[in-house]
């Protein structure tokens, strides 16, 4: 089968028997509370963790059996945390995305730098190409790392909380860009409304296990949010797109309703 297939993937006690599929051109989201296993699953896919059992296949090839360089030609990653002190300009950092496609002694070519500039323009950072990477804000670093992933020409793009540190405009732009790339995309997201709007399918993790899977409108229900997240919420269709909007209900304050009403007068 083309695309990514995860089969009975486990890692110590943090991930148990995960089965997952990302088809070519599909955007698949991982959602769940902190500590549910989202990042562990992603790290097993892109190779920084070796699963204790199970496997991840890309176009039928076992990712664990690939050399890191070969894997990097096919998977681009935007991790949740990254070192901030690269002594490189933003353009040079983004051009590193071409490294898996070159011999290790080859430097950046004019074509590599042109690809980097094109990717920076796509994430709205063309004017920051010459700035030192450590001088960027947290949100700018996230966008630069997305640009670096773009120039890898991956078959699969793996992103761990790609909207972290981004303002609303750039959250929407980055997720919209990811969907338009035509790659298979696997991303972990905290914002359930964004996940519902930009993902074709969702997998819900709880305590290291996948407990639900399907289209966002099937998965994001008040009953699931109550069970998995411990919150009360209403889920309503977006008035234009129909994607699920998650509206959280306030936690009880412990005061009777009449007392709350009187205090507001």
Secondary structure as UniProt FT lines:
FT   STRAND          4..11
FT   TURN            12..14
FT   STRAND          15..22
FT   TURN            24..25
FT   STRAND          27..31
FT   TURN            34..35
FT   HELIX           38..46
FT   STRAND          53..58
FT   TURN            59..60
FT   STRAND          61..62
FT   HELIX           63..65
FT   HELIX           68..74
FT   STRAND          75..78
FT   HELIX           90..95
FT   HELIX           96..101
FT   TURN            104..105
FT   HELIX           110..122
FT   TURN            123..124
FT   HELIX           126..128
FT   TURN            129..130
FT   HELIX           133..135
FT   HELIX           138..150
FT   TURN            151..152
FT   STRAND          156..160
FT   TURN            162..165
FT   HELIX           168..180
FT   STRAND          184..188
FT   HELIX           192..198
FT   STRAND          201..206
FT   TURN            207..208
FT   STRAND          209..214
FT   HELIX           216..219
FT   HELIX           222..224
FT   HELIX           225..229
FT   STRAND          233..237
FT   TURN            239..241
FT   STRAND          244..248
FT   HELIX           257..263
//
